[in-house]
């Protein structure tokens, strides 16, 4: 989900979230409190749209805003006995060291997340919808429908008791309170400086209420929750983690197939800080970055906790890292009478005498770093780019606008150019733009690229995808290279377009298909079409290129190009990258069947392997729609059963120069936008199927014929009049070959060539040879009714073939008279 901004977009996003967890019936309440002013207020609204609008209005003006989780009978009071219905079960997990010390929550959101997943795994409940409230986690189990408050209350009380029995430290005042208010997604938690945005971390559900109720009943029995008044803790160890990276998880959960997945999920909240804490350069850099956010001049108790936290890592350089951080600060170093020797000794003693049973872990450092503004890697669904976030340093934000590390290609992606850059090349580019940072009393000059690559807030994505119509970053954290069309639609005059369209495509059926094909590409660019347009004319200058290039300019140069034959058939295919529309002008070859096969794969293939010079290869979805233009009747070798090409012949010649000049003037003065509007609003797609075979036109029949060899054309003509010529429906390839040679005097052809020609003409060649008489076998094929003959017995083939042979022995059926 996007990192929400406080604009009208927030209202839309909140509306979607609210509709999933709050009923749409009854009255809804909003509670708000100002972060500075001693002002609180509560208002009621009549529907979710009004609720979302009110929440969005106050979210960026210093107000804490909350939504009631229930709908109410009227707007008089937000009390439990006035609650009407609910659409989710929910719990609140508080986070912070103070909460953890009191046993009322978890030190970090990571620990809360792991504990919650352990709770779900142990109880059999599905993973809930998860919201980062800024200071903790809200977990919702959205329901498929609304539930009356009284019925909801019974199940919520059971859930509350189950949390207590399992050791999940959910706020007990929240879980079964129908009048509870919680922070909406998209608002701000102003308790922190800078304020933290409330974000959707994981979207799950909705779930069947009855199914949840039954599972909670079952889990209550398993965990000895005897009744709502007596909540006996399970004899199993509690699920909450005592320290970051060391979880007191029951063996039954550790044995679960989902345990490894549960542990991996901690990375999402900790921003890559969870998991292994081996002494690697990356982990060392993370620890140093967190310490750098915390002033060493902190209180004595905090300083000691941080020392123990770093000591818990057990690294060979842990002590040195902490010593370097502490140096030069009044409380622990500079003011010491011995010049810091005593402080250094204290650090040595702390690290050498660290007791793991103390319970302090790296989580303490994570917590304090966050409190001082350190921001872990966010869930890509919650913060997609980081270039505009208020908690990102300006120089990092500027680099994030331009570049991202892409895991699949293991290199840096450049957004402006849409390509990959080597780290060494980028470092050369920034040699004259060093990063200045304070250090040891003077300014240090660092390589900007190296500093960015090592920064915890650098932009990083999983890979590249091309998904037209989808967001710039996918839910899987891939960069979507789709940027949209170059020209937006706007209603206007399309007279010149209509005149050129009618000139090129006067046939109503052909005109309709061409327009529907173009309209579909604009309306549904992410849907693959399995057909291509092939438009040809004998005369030059009729306007084919002008017509389709105008459409291409609406798409824009990022997603449209004009290609040559060498580009289409070459080893490198940078032309195909991020394209939805491609024009090939005189790229086809009627005599080259290998090229024809390659074009067919490009037209209907679902994947493209992008291979550019000096760039890493990668695979994307194929969304290209092809238009081929030609001035040759045999532009491409087509077979009778071709399904991909819609062929149109332009028979009208060139119009006046004045017309084409007027068309260009119209096009460049709002015509692009008007044509975009016409195609997307006035062209009906009724009856158009992008995956269906291309309709057969007369021009296509002629092009198929133009591409046939003399043998193939003779075969087509012979089969069209098979009964009269051969006297039956089945013949041997040997007799066919004899007939062809008699007709054409061609002595170079073979039985195999005749057999292949019969197949191309539509004939069914039987897989087995036909035994006519003892010692004589022949290869036979059908002349008509091919599908029917494919299902007949060998005896029926034999009878029909013998009838044809008898007919051909008659003097009137002399081979010399066949199909002259």
Residue pairs with C-beta under 8 A, 6 or more apart in sequence:
1 13
1 185
1 199
1 200
1 203
1 381
1 382
2 9
2 13
2 382
2 383
2 384
2 471
3 197
3 199
3 378
3 382
3 383
3 384
3 385
3 389
4 10
4 13
4 185
4 186
4 197
4 199
6 56
6 59
6 60
6 186
6 188
8 56
10 55
10 56
10 59
10 186
10 187
11 52
11 53
11 55
11 56
12 52
13 185
13 186
14 51
14 52
14 55
14 56
14 184
14 185
14 186
14 187
15 48
15 49
15 52
17 184
17 185
17 186
17 200
18 48
18 51
18 52
18 67
18 184
19 48
20 87
20 88
20 129
20 140
20 142
20 205
20 206
21 69
21 87
21 88
21 90
21 129
21 140
21 142
22 28
22 48
22 51
22 67
22 68
22 69
22 70
22 71
22 86
22 87
22 88
23 70
23 71
23 84
23 85
23 86
23 87
23 146
24 47
24 48
24 71
24 146
25 71
25 84
25 85
25 146
26 71
26 72
26 73
26 84
26 85
27 44
27 45
27 46
27 71
27 72
27 73
27 74
27 75
27 84
28 44
28 45
28 46
28 47
28 48
28 50
28 51
28 67
28 68
28 71
28 72
29 42
29 43
29 44
29 45
29 67
29 68
29 72
29 75
29 78
29 181
30 42
30 43
30 44
30 45
30 51
30 54
30 55
30 65
30 66
30 67
30 68
31 40
31 41
31 42
31 65
31 66
31 68
31 78
31 181
32 40
32 41
32 42
32 58
32 63
32 64
32 65
32 66
33 39
33 40
33 63
33 64
34 40
34 62
34 63
34 64
35 62
35 63
35 64
35 190
35 191
36 62
37 62
42 78
43 54
44 72
44 75
44 78
45 51
45 54
51 67
55 65
55 67
55 184
55 186
55 187
56 186
58 65
59 65
59 186
59 187
59 188
60 188
62 190
63 190
64 183
64 187
64 188
64 189
64 190
64 191
65 183
65 184
65 187
66 181
66 182
66 183
66 184
67 181
67 182
67 183
67 184
68 78
68 179
68 180
68 181
69 86
69 88
69 90
69 178
69 180
69 181
69 182
70 83
70 84
70 85
70 86
70 149
70 178
70 179
70 180
71 83
71 84
71 85
71 86
71 146
72 78
72 82
72 83
72 84
73 82
73 83
73 84
74 82
76 82
78 179
78 181
79 179
80 149
80 153
80 177
80 178
80 179
82 179
83 149
83 178
83 179
84 148
84 149
85 146
85 147
85 148
85 149
85 152
86 143
86 146
86 147
86 149
86 152
86 178
87 142
87 143
87 145
87 146
87 147
88 129
88 140
88 141
88 142
88 143
88 205
89 140
89 141
89 143
89 152
89 155
89 156
89 159
89 175
89 212
90 138
90 139
90 140
90 141
90 174
90 175
90 180
90 182
91 128
91 138
91 139
91 159
91 163
91 168
91 170
91 171
91 174
91 175
92 133
92 136
92 137
92 138
92 139
92 170
92 171
92 174
92 175
92 182
93 105
93 106
93 112
93 115
93 116
93 136
93 137
93 138
93 139
93 168
93 169
93 170
93 171
94 104
94 105
94 106
94 135
94 136
94 169
94 171
95 105
95 106
95 107
95 108
95 109
95 111
95 112
95 135
95 136
95 137
96 105
96 107
96 135
96 136
96 367
97 107
97 364
97 367
97 368
99 105
99 106
99 107
100 106
100 107
100 111
103 169
104 169
104 171
105 112
105 136
105 169
105 171
106 112
106 115
106 169
106 240
106 241
107 244
107 363
107 364
107 367
108 244
108 269
108 270
108 363
108 366
108 367
108 370
109 132
109 136
109 137
109 269
109 270
110 244
110 266
110 269
110 270
110 273
110 274
110 363
110 366
111 240
111 241
111 244
111 363
112 136
112 137
113 130
113 137
113 265
113 266
113 268
113 269
114 241
114 247
114 262
114 263
114 265
114 266
115 168
115 169
115 239
115 240
115 241
115 247
116 128
116 130
116 137
116 139
116 168
117 127
117 258
117 262
117 265
118 239
118 247
118 249
118 250
118 253
118 262
119 125
119 163
119 166
119 168
119 239
120 126
120 127
120 128
121 253
121 256
121 258
121 259
121 262
122 166
122 219
122 236
122 239
122 250
122 252
122 253
123 162
123 166
123 215
123 216
123 219
123 222
123 223
124 215
124 218
124 219
125 141
125 212
125 215
125 216
125 219
126 141
126 204
126 205
126 207
126 212
127 202
127 204
128 139
128 140
128 141
128 204
128 205
129 139
129 140
129 141
129 142
129 200
129 202
129 203
129 204
129 205
130 137
130 138
130 139
130 140
130 200
130 201
130 202
130 204
131 137
131 138
131 139
131 140
131 183
131 185
131 198
131 199
131 200
131 201
132 196
132 198
132 199
132 201
132 269
132 382
133 182
133 183
133 189
133 198
134 183
134 188
134 189
134 191
134 192
134 195
134 196
134 197
134 198
135 189
135 191
135 192
135 196
137 201
138 182
138 183
140 205
141 205
141 207
141 212
142 204
142 205
142 206
142 207
143 205
143 206
143 207
143 208
143 209
143 212
144 206
144 207
144 208
144 209
145 209
147 209
149 178
152 178
153 176
153 178
155 209
155 212
155 213
155 216
156 175
156 176
156 178
157 176
157 228
158 216
158 217
158 220
158 225
158 228
159 175
159 176
159 216
160 170
160 172
160 175
160 176
161 220
161 225
161 228
161 231
162 216
162 219
162 220
162 223
162 225
163 169
163 170
163 172
163 175
164 172
164 231
164 233
165 220
165 223
165 224
165 225
165 231
165 232
165 233
165 234
166 223
166 234
166 238
166 239
167 233
167 234
167 237
167 238
167 239
167 240
168 239
168 240
169 240
174 180
174 182
183 189
183 198
184 198
185 198
185 199
185 200
186 197
186 198
187 197
187 198
188 195
188 196
188 197
188 198
189 195
189 196
189 197
189 198
194 373
194 390
194 391
199 378
199 379
199 382
199 383
200 381
200 382
201 268
201 269
201 379
201 381
201 382
202 268
202 379
202 381
203 381
223 234
223 236
224 232
224 234
224 235
225 231
225 232
226 232
236 250
236 252
237 248
237 249
237 250
238 248
239 248
239 249
239 250
239 253
240 248
241 247
241 248
241 249
242 248
242 359
243 312
243 359
243 360
243 361
243 362
243 363
244 270
244 274
244 361
244 362
244 363
244 366
245 274
245 277
245 361
245 362
245 363
246 361
249 259
253 259
253 262
263 274
263 275
264 275
266 274
266 275
267 273
267 274
267 275
268 379
269 376
269 379
270 366
270 376
271 375
271 376
271 377
271 378
271 456
272 286
272 376
272 377
272 456
273 286
273 362
273 366
273 376
273 377
276 283
277 283
277 313
277 362
279 313
279 315
279 316
279 317
284 315
284 317
284 321
285 454
285 456
286 456
287 310
287 313
287 321
287 362
287 365
288 321
288 325
289 369
289 374
289 455
289 456
290 365
290 366
290 368
290 369
290 374
291 306
291 310
291 321
291 322
291 325
291 365
291 369
292 325
293 369
293 372
293 373
293 374
294 306
294 368
294 369
294 372
295 329
295 372
296 303
296 325
296 326
296 328
296 329
296 331
296 332
296 333
297 329
297 330
297 331
297 332
298 306
298 331
300 331
302 368
303 326
303 331
303 332
304 350
305 360
305 364
305 368
306 322
306 364
306 365
306 368
307 322
307 347
307 350
307 351
308 350
308 354
308 358
308 360
308 364
309 360
309 361
309 362
309 363
309 364
309 365
310 318
310 321
310 322
310 362
310 365
311 318
311 319
311 322
311 350
311 351
311 354
312 354
312 356
312 360
312 361
312 362
313 362
315 321
318 351
319 347
319 348
319 351
322 347
322 351
323 344
323 347
326 332
326 333
326 343
326 347
327 333
327 340
328 334
332 343
332 346
333 340
333 343
334 340
336 342
336 343
366 376
370 376
373 391
374 456
375 389
375 391
375 392
375 456
375 457
376 456
377 456
377 457
377 460
378 386
380 461
380 473
380 475
380 476
380 477
381 475
381 477
383 389
384 471
384 472
384 473
384 477
385 400
385 401
385 459
385 472
385 473
386 392
386 396
386 397
386 400
386 457
386 459
387 397
387 398
387 400
387 401
387 459
388 397
389 397
391 457
392 400
392 457
393 455
393 457
395 435
395 448
395 452
396 452
396 455
396 457
396 458
399 448
399 452
399 458
399 459
400 457
400 458
400 459
401 415
402 414
402 415
402 416
403 412
403 413
403 414
403 415
403 421
403 426
403 452
403 459
404 412
404 413
404 415
404 458
404 459
404 460
404 461
404 479
405 411
405 412
405 413
405 453
405 458
405 459
405 460
405 461
406 412
406 413
406 420
406 460
406 461
406 462
406 463
406 464
406 479
407 460
407 461
407 462
407 463
408 462
408 463
408 464
408 618
409 420
409 463
409 464
409 616
409 618
410 616
411 420
411 421
411 422
411 423
411 616
412 420
412 421
412 422
412 423
412 426
413 419
413 420
413 421
413 461
413 464
413 479
414 420
414 421
418 481
418 558
418 577
418 578
419 612
419 615
420 615
420 616
423 449
423 453
426 449
427 447
427 449
427 450
429 449
430 447
430 448
430 449
433 448
434 445
434 446
434 447
434 448
435 445
435 446
435 447
435 448
435 451
436 443
436 444
436 445
436 446
437 443
437 444
437 446
437 451
438 444
452 458
461 473
461 477
461 478
461 479
462 476
462 477
462 478
463 478
463 479
463 618
464 478
464 479
464 481
464 618
464 620
465 474
465 478
465 479
465 480
465 481
465 620
465 621
466 480
466 481
466 482
466 577
466 578
466 620
466 621
466 623
467 474
467 480
467 482
467 526
467 621
468 482
468 525
468 526
468 559
468 580
468 623
469 482
469 524
469 525
469 526
470 480
470 482
470 526
471 480
472 479
472 480
472 482
473 479
473 480
474 480
481 577
481 578
481 620
482 525
482 559
482 578
483 556
483 558
483 559
484 556
485 522
485 525
485 554
485 555
485 556
485 559
485 676
486 553
486 554
486 555
486 556
486 557
486 558
487 553
487 554
487 556
487 672
487 673
487 676
488 673
488 676
489 673
489 676
489 677
489 680
489 681
490 670
490 673
490 674
490 676
490 677
491 674
491 677
491 681
492 670
492 671
492 673
492 674
492 677
493 666
493 670
493 671
493 674
494 671
494 674
494 675
494 678
495 666
496 659
496 662
496 663
496 666
496 667
496 671
497 550
497 663
497 666
497 671
497 674
497 675
497 678
499 659
499 663
500 543
500 546
500 547
500 659
500 663
501 511
501 515
501 547
502 511
503 542
503 543
503 652
503 655
504 535
504 542
504 543
504 544
504 547
504 650
504 652
505 511
505 514
505 648
505 650
506 652
507 648
509 695
510 648
510 697
513 646
513 688
513 695
514 533
514 646
514 648
515 679
515 683
516 683
516 684
516 685
516 687
516 688
517 529
517 531
517 533
517 625
517 646
517 688
518 551
518 679
518 683
519 679
519 680
519 683
519 685
520 527
520 529
520 685
520 688
520 690
521 529
521 555
521 580
521 581
521 625
522 554
522 555
522 676
522 679
522 680
523 680
523 685
524 690
525 559
525 580
525 623
526 623
527 623
527 690
528 604
528 606
528 621
528 622
528 623
528 690
528 691
529 625
529 690
529 691
530 603
530 604
530 643
530 644
530 690
530 691
530 692
530 693
531 603
531 643
531 644
531 645
531 646
531 690
531 692
531 693
531 694
532 599
532 603
532 625
532 626
532 627
532 628
532 644
532 645
532 646
532 694
533 626
533 627
533 628
533 645
533 646
533 648
534 588
534 627
534 628
534 630
534 635
534 636
534 645
534 646
534 647
534 648
534 703
535 544
535 548
535 627
535 628
535 629
535 630
535 647
535 648
535 649
535 650
536 629
536 630
536 631
536 632
536 633
536 635
536 647
536 648
536 649
536 650
536 699
536 703
537 544
537 631
537 649
537 650
537 651
538 631
538 633
539 631
539 650
539 653
539 654
540 631
540 654
541 654
542 650
542 652
542 653
542 654
542 655
543 654
543 655
543 660
543 663
544 629
544 650
545 583
545 585
545 629
546 660
546 663
546 664
548 583
548 627
548 629
549 562
549 583
550 667
550 671
550 672
550 675
551 581
551 675
552 560
552 561
552 562
552 581
552 583
553 560
553 672
554 672
554 675
554 676
555 580
555 581
558 578
559 578
559 579
559 580
559 581
560 579
560 580
560 581
560 582
560 583
561 575
561 579
561 582
561 583
562 582
562 583
562 584
562 585
563 575
563 582
563 583
563 584
563 587
564 584
564 585
564 587
565 584
565 586
565 587
565 588
565 589
565 595
567 573
567 575
568 575
568 584
568 587
568 598
568 599
568 602
569 595
569 598
571 611
572 611
572 612
572 613
573 608
573 609
573 610
573 611
573 612
574 610
574 612
574 613
575 582
576 582
576 602
576 608
576 610
576 622
576 624
577 610
577 612
577 620
578 620
579 623
579 624
580 623
580 624
580 625
581 624
581 625
581 627
582 624
582 625
582 626
582 627
583 626
583 627
583 628
583 629
584 626
584 627
584 628
584 629
585 628
585 629
585 630
586 629
586 630
586 631
586 632
587 628
588 595
588 596
588 599
588 628
588 630
588 635
588 636
589 595
589 596
589 636
589 637
590 632
590 634
590 635
590 636
590 637
590 706
590 707
591 634
591 637
592 637
593 637
595 636
596 636
596 637
596 638
599 626
599 628
599 636
600 644
602 622
602 624
602 626
603 626
603 644
604 644
605 622
606 621
606 622
607 619
607 620
607 621
607 622
608 619
608 620
608 621
608 622
608 624
609 617
609 618
609 619
610 617
610 618
610 619
610 620
611 617
628 635
628 636
628 645
630 636
633 702
633 703
633 706
634 703
634 706
634 707
635 703
636 645
636 703
636 707
637 707
638 645
638 647
638 700
638 703
638 704
638 707
639 704
639 760
640 704
640 716
640 760
640 761
640 762
641 762
642 694
642 700
642 704
643 693
643 694
644 693
644 694
645 694
645 700
646 694
646 695
646 697
646 700
647 697
647 699
647 700
647 703
648 697
648 699
649 698
649 699
649 702
663 671
694 700
705 713
705 716
708 716
708 760
709 757
710 744
710 746
711 740
711 744
711 746
711 749
711 753
711 754
711 757
712 757
712 760
712 761
714 740
714 743
714 744
714 757
714 819
715 736
715 740
715 754
715 757
715 758
715 760
715 761
715 763
716 761
717 819
718 725
718 726
718 736
718 739
718 783
718 818
718 819
719 758
719 761
719 762
719 763
719 783
719 784
721 819
722 728
722 729
722 783
722 784
723 729
723 783
723 784
725 818
725 819
726 783
726 804
726 807
726 808
726 818
727 803
727 804
727 807
727 808
727 813
728 783
728 800
728 801
728 803
728 804
728 807
729 782
729 783
729 784
729 785
729 789
729 800
729 804
730 780
730 781
730 782
730 783
730 789
730 797
730 800
730 801
730 804
731 780
731 781
731 783
731 801
731 804
732 770
732 778
732 779
732 780
732 781
732 801
733 751
733 754
733 755
733 758
733 765
733 778
733 779
733 780
733 781
734 751
734 778
734 779
735 804
735 805
735 808
736 754
736 758
736 781
737 749
737 750
737 751
737 754
738 815
739 815
739 818
739 819
740 746
740 749
740 754
741 747
741 749
742 815
742 816
742 818
743 818
743 819
743 820
751 779
755 765
755 779
755 781
758 765
758 781
759 765
759 781
762 786
763 781
763 782
763 783
763 786
764 781
764 782
764 786
764 787
764 789
764 790
765 779
765 780
765 781
766 779
766 780
766 781
766 797
768 794
769 777
769 778
769 779
769 780
770 777
770 778
770 779
770 780
770 794
770 797
770 798
770 801
771 777
771 794
771 798
772 778
772 798
772 801
772 802
778 801
780 797
780 801
782 789
782 790
789 797
807 813
808 815
